[in-house]
Amino acid sequence: MDSIGAQVFAKVLQNSVQAIEEVNLLHNSGYSRENIYVISHDQVREGRIVDVANTNEVGLKEEGLFGAIANMFRSRGDALRFKITSLGFSGAEANFYEKELDSGKVLVIARKPSF
């Protein structure tokens, strides 16, 4: 489920290596670090990919203060769905992507810069 031509692009990848390669492709296509996000069920894995690929994690700027605080009390799955919807996806899309993450996959999201 790739959202090509939309304001937000998402791609589900099988592993960290593929995620890093996808981030590099996006960098080479003109996306900046601030507009590329990596999401994984495993927070340590997510952090390693973000560091190696020089990309972004969904945070306070995207979630808002109340969303970020609420995520501290949500299950990881609920928090991931909230992060995905905060980047512009519908609830149904967030459910789809979160189920993919459940199976160990990695989600790379790129947003077109807003002017």
PyMOL commands that set and color helices and strands:
alter all, ss='L'
color gray80, all
select helices_A, chain A and resi 16-28+33-35+43-53+60-63+65-71+76-86+91-102
alter helices_A, ss='H'
color red, helices_A
select strands_A, chain A and resi 8-13+36-39+106-111
alter strands_A, ss='S'
color yellow, strands_A
deselect
rebuild
show_as cartoon
